[in-house]
Amino acid sequence: MKKFILIKNKIKPFEKKIYIDGDKSLSIRWALIASQVNGKSVAKNLLKSEDILSTLNCLKKLGVKIKFRRDTCIIKSKGINSFKYKNNLTLNAGNSGTLGRLILGLLIHSKKKVKLVGDKSLSKRDFSRVTNPLKKFGASFKLNQKKLPVIIDGTKNPKPIKYFENIGSAQCKSSIMLAALNTPGKTHLKAKKSRDHTELLFKYLKIPIKISKTKNFDFIDVIGKKKINSLNYKIPGDISSAAFFIVLTALTKNSKIIIKNVNINPSRIGVIYILKKMNVNILIKNKRTYKGEKIGDIYVKSSHNIKPINCPSKMNSSAIDEFLIIFLVAAKAKGVSYFKDIAELNQKESPRLNLGSKILNNMGIKTKLKKNSIKIYGKPDLKIKNCIEIKNYLKDHRIFMMSTISALTFGGEWKIYDPDSIKTSFPSFLKILKKITT
């Protein structure tokens, strides 16, 4: 693929129906849980991105048998704690924080030392938020100043734990839950609200789990289980990927789109709630439940008179991956939008809060950036006449996609580097865009 793409013209009005690649969070969780099943599990529409391929490669190194047949992935496993550990085993999580953090929960029982590494971007992220609770099970970890590489030395006698997860990290919560699978007794977790895909999969598989909820926290009890039933799954579309086409449509005149079979899990659709509050024309139809997950078709029309928003912090965890694209809508609003308590954005593949603000400034949008918040001064009639170059952003796929949508909806001439970055999470992004634009 080219080192950059060049966009000189705004997108023309369109009316399309599209399908989005499989949900990344569910694809990774399916593979990891399937590796603990006693038997065969089958997935259709598994996301074929670099993050998922990294997941499957790690599992293969641990002795799990995996086959692809067209759009179907088959995993055969011998059950909980059946991994095979070779001497000097190194697992590479690539760019995936979800894989890197969740798989550690399955490795607390490792019979030999295992080294976990990642790419340059992942190696800058904090892994102590996962290793600290996992130590309580009895495993030991050696980190490089809280970061990768991590060396895991498992325990033969894991003990159930009680832990308070106060960040709102679904990765941390899920890692603890996976560790609890093969830990005798009851593991108790008090967790700040975050996406609940792992809980829903545990419930569907009848893994002993009890959940009670308050306004701000979930209380989760998991009892270790010796056997898990097969997990056959048709992965729904990813709302994080759909968000780019929702905003593309909302900001393009005289346009409509239908996005079919999208995961609309309530813990993931903060972007829908936020955009609706900003007067974006969105409807969800054909709602149904599939193996615990909510699925629906998303209908979007061109939106006029976009309103600014003082975004409630309670929306943050359910929209954390979509804030960059939400910022573009705020740039089109008539007034000032305020997003607070979002320092977590700078802990992603790149410092997204800082880079998002910089891109808006380059477009001619005024922002007030602080460590934990941003104010965006919208310009409904903004016309970009200069050339904007987007590079040196740690090859963050969401920065690339945000910039592409900006170019197509705001105009100007854009040179956007590292299109290969989309391979980590949404490899068909440009292919779908081409379908819409032709």
C-alpha positions as a Python dict, from the first residue, in 0.01 Angstrom:
ca = {
    (1, 'M'): (0, 0, 0),
    (2, 'K'): (112, 361, -58),
    (3, 'K'): (289, 551, 218),
    (4, 'F'): (13, 812, 211),
    (5, 'I'): (-323, 886, 51),
    (6, 'L'): (-406, 1218, -112),
    (7, 'I'): (-759, 1362, -88),
    (8, 'K'): (-839, 1682, -278),
    (9, 'N'): (-1218, 1681, -305),
    (10, 'K'): (-1511, 1654, -67),
    (11, 'I'): (-1732, 1347, -100),
    (12, 'K'): (-2043, 1375, -317),
    (13, 'P'): (-2393, 1294, -183),
    (14, 'F'): (-2460, 920, -152),
    (15, 'E'): (-2722, 664, -49),
    (16, 'K'): (-2576, 325, 47),
    (17, 'K'): (-2621, 6, 248),
    (18, 'I'): (-2303, -143, 395),
    (19, 'Y'): (-2179, -423, 618),
    (20, 'I'): (-1897, -366, 866),
    (21, 'D'): (-1617, -605, 964),
    (22, 'G'): (-1664, -821, 1275),
    (23, 'D'): (-1638, -657, 1616),
    (24, 'K'): (-1274, -652, 1729),
    (25, 'S'): (-1347, -685, 2102),
    (26, 'L'): (-1572, -985, 2042),
    (27, 'S'): (-1333, -1144, 1791),
    (28, 'I'): (-1045, -1141, 2039),
    (29, 'R'): (-1263, -1260, 2328),
    (30, 'W'): (-1411, -1539, 2117),
    (31, 'A'): (-1065, -1671, 2027),
    (32, 'L'): (-930, -1654, 2385),
    (33, 'I'): (-1235, -1822, 2538),
    (34, 'A'): (-1250, -2080, 2257),
    (35, 'S'): (-892, -2173, 2353),
    (36, 'Q'): (-1031, -2287, 2692),
    (37, 'V'): (-1318, -2494, 2550),
    (38, 'N'): (-1304, -2872, 2564),
    (39, 'G'): (-1373, -2934, 2193),
    (40, 'K'): (-1438, -2735, 1875),
    (41, 'S'): (-1560, -2375, 1843),
    (42, 'V'): (-1655, -2203, 1517),
    (43, 'A'): (-1672, -1832, 1433),
    (44, 'K'): (-1808, -1660, 1123),
    (45, 'N'): (-1730, -1299, 1026),
    (46, 'L'): (-1424, -1302, 1253),
    (47, 'L'): (-1236, -977, 1200),
    (48, 'K'): (-929, -1052, 988),
    (49, 'S'): (-712, -769, 1115),
    (50, 'E'): (-356, -774, 1243),
    (51, 'D'): (-482, -767, 1603),
    (52, 'I'): (-684, -1085, 1546),
    (53, 'L'): (-403, -1254, 1356),
    (54, 'S'): (-172, -1173, 1649),
    (55, 'T'): (-427, -1337, 1880),
    (56, 'L'): (-444, -1653, 1671),
    (57, 'N'): (-64, -1668, 1635),
    (58, 'C'): (-21, -1644, 2013),
    (59, 'L'): (-271, -1926, 2066),
    (60, 'K'): (-99, -2143, 1803),
    (61, 'K'): (230, -2096, 1990),
    (62, 'L'): (49, -2223, 2300),
    (63, 'G'): (-52, -2544, 2121),
    (64, 'V'): (-408, -2451, 2017),
    (65, 'K'): (-520, -2589, 1679),
    (66, 'I'): (-668, -2323, 1447),
    (67, 'K'): (-798, -2344, 1089),
    (68, 'F'): (-954, -2096, 846),
    (69, 'R'): (-1210, -2201, 583),
    (70, 'R'): (-1323, -1903, 374),
    (71, 'D'): (-1506, -1676, 621),
    (72, 'T'): (-1502, -1936, 900),
    (73, 'C'): (-1245, -1985, 1178),
    (74, 'I'): (-1230, -2314, 1370),
    (75, 'I'): (-1050, -2354, 1703),
    (76, 'K'): (-994, -2692, 1867),
    (77, 'S'): (-885, -2696, 2230),
    (78, 'K'): (-843, -2950, 2509),
    (79, 'G'): (-1002, -2734, 2776),
    (80, 'I'): (-914, -2496, 3056),
    (81, 'N'): (-543, -2462, 3130),
    (82, 'S'): (-447, -2693, 2841),
    (83, 'F'): (-184, -2465, 2688),
    (84, 'K'): (153, -2621, 2601),
    (85, 'Y'): (451, -2423, 2722),
    (86, 'K'): (784, -2453, 2542),
    (87, 'N'): (1116, -2332, 2677),
    (88, 'N'): (1195, -1965, 2608),
    (89, 'L'): (843, -1902, 2475),
    (90, 'T'): (779, -1548, 2347),
    (91, 'L'): (431, -1427, 2255),
    (92, 'N'): (389, -1115, 2040),
    (93, 'A'): (69, -913, 2098),
    (94, 'G'): (156, -675, 1812),
    (95, 'N'): (-48, -355, 1847),
    (96, 'S'): (-332, -506, 2050),
    (97, 'G'): (-381, -386, 2407),
    (98, 'T'): (-689, -609, 2437),
    (99, 'L'): (-492, -921, 2343),
    (100, 'G'): (-186, -827, 2550),
    (101, 'R'): (-380, -762, 2868),
    (102, 'L'): (-644, -1035, 2840),
    (103, 'I'): (-408, -1320, 2754),
    (104, 'L'): (-210, -1252, 3073),
    (105, 'G'): (-518, -1369, 3264),
    (106, 'L'): (-494, -1708, 3092),
    (107, 'L'): (-120, -1731, 3154),
    (108, 'I'): (-118, -1707, 3536),
    (109, 'H'): (-104, -2090, 3538),
    (110, 'S'): (194, -2114, 3299),
    (111, 'K'): (423, -2404, 3381),
    (112, 'K'): (726, -2222, 3237),
    (113, 'K'): (826, -1859, 3206),
    (114, 'V'): (658, -1679, 2916),
    (115, 'K'): (768, -1349, 2766),
    (116, 'L'): (503, -1113, 2624),
    (117, 'V'): (614, -844, 2379),
    (118, 'G'): (439, -596, 2149),
    (119, 'D'): (508, -336, 1885),
    (120, 'K'): (654, 8, 1953),
    (121, 'S'): (314, 161, 2030),
    (122, 'L'): (193, -115, 2262),
    (123, 'S'): (528, -114, 2441),
    (124, 'K'): (457, 241, 2563),
    (125, 'R'): (133, 143, 2740),
    (126, 'D'): (86, 66, 3110),
    (127, 'F'): (57, -307, 3184),
    (128, 'S'): (82, -277, 3561),
    (129, 'R'): (-293, -208, 3575),
    (130, 'V'): (-333, -578, 3480),
    (131, 'T'): (-28, -739, 3637),
    (132, 'N'): (-98, -586, 3981),
    (133, 'P'): (-428, -772, 4030),
    (134, 'L'): (-300, -1086, 3858),
    (135, 'K'): (-12, -1105, 4109),
    (136, 'K'): (-272, -1156, 4378),
    (137, 'F'): (-365, -1491, 4220),
    (138, 'G'): (-9, -1609, 4288),
    (139, 'A'): (168, -1554, 3957),
    (140, 'S'): (477, -1335, 3936),
    (141, 'F'): (556, -1073, 3672),
    (142, 'K'): (867, -888, 3567),
    (143, 'L'): (799, -564, 3379),
    (144, 'N'): (1003, -295, 3212),
    (145, 'Q'): (896, 8, 3421),
    (146, 'K'): (527, -97, 3408),
    (147, 'K'): (556, -164, 3035),
    (148, 'L'): (634, -445, 2792),
    (149, 'P'): (814, -674, 2771),
    (150, 'V'): (651, -870, 3054),
    (151, 'I'): (783, -1202, 3179),
    (152, 'I'): (520, -1423, 3344),
    (153, 'D'): (602, -1700, 3588),
    (154, 'G'): (282, -1890, 3662),
    (155, 'T'): (157, -2051, 3981),
    (156, 'K'): (49, -2412, 4041),
    (157, 'N'): (-184, -2312, 4323),
    (158, 'P'): (-382, -2001, 4226),
    (159, 'K'): (-595, -1841, 4495),
    (160, 'P'): (-920, -1647, 4436),
    (161, 'I'): (-895, -1276, 4494),
    (162, 'K'): (-1096, -968, 4580),
    (163, 'Y'): (-1013, -664, 4371),
    (164, 'F'): (-1140, -310, 4315),
    (165, 'E'): (-1099, -202, 3952),
    (166, 'N'): (-1142, 177, 3969),
    (167, 'I'): (-1018, 285, 3623),
    (168, 'G'): (-1312, 163, 3417),
    (169, 'S'): (-1092, -68, 3210),
    (170, 'A'): (-1275, -358, 3046),
    (171, 'Q'): (-935, -507, 2964),
    (172, 'C'): (-831, -519, 3328),
    (173, 'K'): (-1169, -655, 3438),
    (174, 'S'): (-1170, -922, 3166),
    (175, 'S'): (-816, -1032, 3242),
    (176, 'I'): (-913, -1095, 3605),
    (177, 'M'): (-1225, -1286, 3497),
    (178, 'L'): (-1021, -1508, 3263),
    (179, 'A'): (-772, -1576, 3543),
    (180, 'A'): (-1063, -1678, 3766),
    (181, 'L'): (-1174, -1948, 3521),
    (182, 'N'): (-922, -2200, 3651),
    (183, 'T'): (-891, -2071, 4006),
    (184, 'P'): (-1073, -2276, 4271),
    (185, 'G'): (-1322, -2076, 4475),
    (186, 'K'): (-1490, -1741, 4422),
    (187, 'T'): (-1311, -1439, 4276),
    (188, 'H'): (-1486, -1113, 4364),
    (189, 'L'): (-1448, -801, 4154),
    (190, 'K'): (-1580, -451, 4213),
    (191, 'A'): (-1544, -272, 3881),
    (192, 'K'): (-1609, 79, 3756),
    (193, 'K'): (-1852, 73, 3463),
    (194, 'S'): (-1700, -46, 3133),
    (195, 'R'): (-1797, -262, 2834),
    (196, 'D'): (-1939, -599, 2940),
    (197, 'H'): (-1869, -839, 2651),
    (198, 'T'): (-1681, -1085, 2873),
    (199, 'E'): (-1965, -1101, 3127),
    (200, 'L'): (-2218, -1169, 2851),
    (201, 'L'): (-2006, -1450, 2704),
    (202, 'F'): (-1958, -1604, 3050),
    (203, 'K'): (-2335, -1596, 3104),
    (204, 'Y'): (-2408, -1749, 2766),
    (205, 'L'): (-2158, -2031, 2829),
    (206, 'K'): (-2310, -2090, 3176),
    (207, 'I'): (-1982, -2022, 3350),
    (208, 'P'): (-2068, -1961, 3719),
    (209, 'I'): (-2095, -1582, 3734),
    (210, 'K'): (-2304, -1350, 3947),
    (211, 'I'): (-2340, -979, 3869),
    (212, 'S'): (-2505, -703, 4070),
    (213, 'K'): (-2504, -341, 3962),
    (214, 'T'): (-2516, 3, 4118),
    (215, 'K'): (-2507, 340, 3945),
    (216, 'N'): (-2127, 355, 3920),
    (217, 'F'): (-2000, 2, 3980),
    (218, 'D'): (-2058, -361, 3890),
    (219, 'F'): (-1998, -636, 4146),
    (220, 'I'): (-1891, -958, 3977),
    (221, 'D'): (-1836, -1302, 4131),
    (222, 'V'): (-1676, -1576, 3920),
    (223, 'I'): (-1639, -1933, 4043),
    (224, 'G'): (-1368, -2141, 3874),
    (225, 'K'): (-1504, -2403, 3634),
    (226, 'K'): (-1340, -2716, 3497),
    (227, 'K'): (-1522, -2737, 3164),
    (228, 'I'): (-1664, -2487, 2913),
    (229, 'N'): (-1907, -2568, 2632),
    (230, 'S'): (-1821, -2496, 2268),
    (231, 'L'): (-1861, -2134, 2157),
    (232, 'N'): (-2001, -2104, 1805),
    (233, 'Y'): (-2043, -1741, 1710),
    (234, 'K'): (-2133, -1516, 1417),
    (235, 'I'): (-1947, -1197, 1504),
    (236, 'P'): (-2165, -883, 1459),
    (237, 'G'): (-2027, -563, 1304),
    (238, 'D'): (-1809, -332, 1511),
    (239, 'I'): (-1975, -10, 1634),
    (240, 'S'): (-1633, 158, 1659),
    (241, 'S'): (-1580, 97, 1286),
    (242, 'A'): (-1939, 193, 1202),
    (243, 'A'): (-1890, 528, 1380),
    (244, 'F'): (-1668, 661, 1100),
    (245, 'F'): (-1942, 605, 841),
    (246, 'I'): (-2209, 743, 1074),
    (247, 'V'): (-2017, 1071, 1094),
    (248, 'L'): (-1927, 1066, 723),
    (249, 'T'): (-2299, 1051, 643),
    (250, 'A'): (-2405, 1304, 906),
    (251, 'L'): (-2157, 1564, 774),
    (252, 'T'): (-2227, 1506, 402),
    (253, 'K'): (-2516, 1689, 238),
    (254, 'N'): (-2815, 1494, 100),
    (255, 'S'): (-2683, 1153, 206),
    (256, 'K'): (-2818, 837, 369),
    (257, 'I'): (-2666, 512, 489),
    (258, 'I'): (-2780, 183, 642),
    (259, 'I'): (-2519, -13, 836),
    (260, 'K'): (-2639, -371, 883),
    (261, 'N'): (-2593, -614, 1174),
    (262, 'V'): (-2396, -394, 1414),
    (263, 'N'): (-2320, -475, 1777),
    (264, 'I'): (-2524, -221, 1978),
    (265, 'N'): (-2424, -343, 2324),
    (266, 'P'): (-2536, -63, 2565),
    (267, 'S'): (-2184, -45, 2712),
    (268, 'R'): (-2047, 36, 2364),
    (269, 'I'): (-2292, 283, 2208),
    (270, 'G'): (-2203, 600, 2393),
    (271, 'V'): (-2120, 740, 2048),
    (272, 'I'): (-2487, 698, 1946),
    (273, 'Y'): (-2618, 874, 2258),
    (274, 'I'): (-2366, 1157, 2225),
    (275, 'L'): (-2431, 1217, 1855),
    (276, 'K'): (-2808, 1213, 1909),
    (277, 'K'): (-2767, 1484, 2174),
    (278, 'M'): (-2577, 1682, 1910),
    (279, 'N'): (-2878, 1656, 1675),
    (280, 'V'): (-2731, 1391, 1444),
    (281, 'N'): (-3006, 1202, 1260),
    (282, 'I'): (-2963, 837, 1375),
    (283, 'L'): (-3211, 553, 1414),
    (284, 'I'): (-3153, 191, 1518),
    (285, 'K'): (-3396, -58, 1366),
    (286, 'N'): (-3443, -436, 1365),
    (287, 'K'): (-3308, -472, 1720),
    (288, 'R'): (-3252, -825, 1845),
    (289, 'T'): (-3048, -1025, 2096),
    (290, 'Y'): (-2785, -1273, 1983),
    (291, 'K'): (-2612, -1487, 2246),
    (292, 'G'): (-2642, -1207, 2500),
    (293, 'E'): (-2536, -923, 2270),
    (294, 'K'): (-2771, -659, 2129),
    (295, 'I'): (-2759, -624, 1750),
    (296, 'G'): (-2933, -382, 1514),
    (297, 'D'): (-2925, -193, 1184),
    (298, 'I'): (-2814, 171, 1202),
    (299, 'Y'): (-2987, 429, 979),
    (300, 'V'): (-2820, 770, 936),
    (301, 'K'): (-2914, 1080, 734),
    (302, 'S'): (-2736, 1408, 667),
    (303, 'S'): (-2767, 1625, 975),
    (304, 'H'): (-2827, 1999, 995),
    (305, 'N'): (-2800, 2247, 1281),
    (306, 'I'): (-2557, 2034, 1479),
    (307, 'K'): (-2561, 2129, 1846),
    (308, 'P'): (-2261, 2161, 2079),
    (309, 'I'): (-2248, 1933, 2380),
    (310, 'N'): (-2126, 1944, 2738),
    (311, 'C'): (-2055, 1573, 2731),
    (312, 'P'): (-2143, 1390, 3055),
    (313, 'S'): (-1846, 1198, 3197),
    (314, 'K'): (-2068, 895, 3249),
    (315, 'M'): (-2064, 851, 2869),
    (316, 'N'): (-1685, 829, 2851),
    (317, 'S'): (-1627, 455, 2901),
    (318, 'S'): (-1890, 364, 2640),
    (319, 'A'): (-1742, 601, 2379),
    (320, 'I'): (-1369, 602, 2459),
    (321, 'D'): (-1268, 468, 2116),
    (322, 'E'): (-1499, 704, 1927),
    (323, 'F'): (-1409, 1044, 2072),
    (324, 'L'): (-1182, 1137, 1782),
    (325, 'I'): (-1467, 1105, 1535),
    (326, 'I'): (-1708, 1279, 1777),
    (327, 'F'): (-1462, 1572, 1786),
    (328, 'L'): (-1525, 1621, 1412),
    (329, 'V'): (-1897, 1660, 1473),
    (330, 'A'): (-1819, 1913, 1749),
    (331, 'A'): (-1608, 2104, 1494),
    (332, 'K'): (-1924, 2143, 1283),
    (333, 'A'): (-2147, 2249, 1574),
    (334, 'K'): (-2266, 2604, 1632),
    (335, 'G'): (-2110, 2671, 1971),
    (336, 'V'): (-1857, 2527, 2215),
    (337, 'S'): (-1844, 2158, 2302),
    (338, 'Y'): (-1678, 2037, 2621),
    (339, 'F'): (-1539, 1689, 2686),
    (340, 'K'): (-1395, 1621, 3032),
    (341, 'D'): (-1231, 1336, 3228),
    (342, 'I'): (-1086, 1190, 2908),
    (343, 'A'): (-716, 1164, 2996),
    (344, 'E'): (-749, 792, 2912),
    (345, 'L'): (-742, 896, 2544),
    (346, 'N'): (-371, 968, 2579),
    (347, 'Q'): (-314, 610, 2700),
    (348, 'K'): (-424, 458, 2369),
    (349, 'E'): (-214, 363, 2064),
    (350, 'S'): (-110, 728, 2044),
    (351, 'P'): (-179, 1036, 2261),
    (352, 'R'): (-517, 1073, 2089),
    (353, 'L'): (-643, 1366, 2291),
    (354, 'N'): (-335, 1573, 2208),
    (355, 'L'): (-322, 1468, 1843),
    (356, 'G'): (-696, 1513, 1793),
    (357, 'S'): (-666, 1871, 1919),
    (358, 'K'): (-368, 1934, 1691),
    (359, 'I'): (-556, 1809, 1384),
    (360, 'L'): (-855, 2031, 1464),
    (361, 'N'): (-620, 2330, 1502),
    (362, 'N'): (-464, 2254, 1162),
    (363, 'M'): (-816, 2256, 1015),
    (364, 'G'): (-880, 2601, 1161),
    (365, 'I'): (-1081, 2492, 1463),
    (366, 'K'): (-998, 2658, 1795),
    (367, 'T'): (-956, 2425, 2095),
    (368, 'K'): (-865, 2465, 2461),
    (369, 'L'): (-673, 2155, 2562),
    (370, 'K'): (-596, 2047, 2916),
    (371, 'K'): (-452, 1725, 3054),
    (372, 'N'): (-796, 1582, 3117),
    (373, 'S'): (-1032, 1777, 2890),
    (374, 'I'): (-1088, 1966, 2567),
    (375, 'K'): (-1313, 2251, 2455),
    (376, 'I'): (-1391, 2262, 2083),
    (377, 'Y'): (-1515, 2587, 1926),
    (378, 'G'): (-1730, 2477, 1634),
    (379, 'K'): (-1743, 2646, 1292),
    (380, 'P'): (-2050, 2529, 1096),
    (381, 'D'): (-1936, 2713, 782),
    (382, 'L'): (-1569, 2616, 796),
    (383, 'K'): (-1403, 2591, 455),
    (384, 'I'): (-1051, 2453, 443),
    (385, 'K'): (-838, 2595, 165),
    (386, 'N'): (-488, 2501, 279),
    (387, 'C'): (-301, 2171, 247),
    (388, 'I'): (-299, 1957, 562),
    (389, 'E'): (-39, 1687, 619),
    (390, 'I'): (-99, 1412, 879),
    (391, 'K'): (212, 1217, 974),
    (392, 'N'): (418, 1107, 1276),
    (393, 'Y'): (118, 985, 1478),
    (394, 'L'): (258, 643, 1579),
    (395, 'K'): (61, 480, 1297),
    (396, 'D'): (-260, 500, 1499),
    (397, 'H'): (-542, 358, 1285),
    (398, 'R'): (-806, 585, 1440),
    (399, 'I'): (-602, 899, 1370),
    (400, 'F'): (-572, 788, 1007),
    (401, 'M'): (-946, 719, 974),
    (402, 'M'): (-1045, 1042, 1153),
    (403, 'S'): (-824, 1239, 914),
    (404, 'T'): (-975, 1064, 611),
    (405, 'I'): (-1331, 1147, 720),
    (406, 'S'): (-1219, 1507, 792),
    (407, 'A'): (-1081, 1543, 440),
    (408, 'L'): (-1395, 1405, 276),
    (409, 'T'): (-1639, 1618, 477),
    (410, 'F'): (-1456, 1949, 541),
    (411, 'G'): (-1261, 1978, 215),
    (412, 'G'): (-913, 2111, 153),
    (413, 'E'): (-617, 1910, 31),
    (414, 'W'): (-501, 1634, 268),
    (415, 'K'): (-192, 1415, 257),
    (416, 'I'): (-250, 1138, 515),
    (417, 'Y'): (37, 902, 590),
    (418, 'D'): (48, 537, 701),
    (419, 'P'): (-267, 390, 546),
    (420, 'D'): (-128, 50, 649),
    (421, 'S'): (-225, 141, 1007),
    (422, 'I'): (-586, 33, 940),
    (423, 'K'): (-470, -328, 913),
    (424, 'T'): (-460, -350, 1293),
    (425, 'S'): (-835, -310, 1338),
    (426, 'F'): (-1031, -226, 1021),
    (427, 'P'): (-851, -350, 707),
    (428, 'S'): (-1153, -297, 479),
    (429, 'F'): (-1202, 71, 574),
    (430, 'L'): (-1072, 214, 245),
    (431, 'K'): (-1246, -59, 43),
    (432, 'I'): (-1585, 33, 197),
    (433, 'L'): (-1511, 402, 144),
    (434, 'K'): (-1446, 331, -224),
    (435, 'K'): (-1786, 159, -254),
    (436, 'I'): (-1954, 464, -104),
    (437, 'T'): (-1772, 713, -326),
    (438, 'T'): (-1833, 529, -657),
}
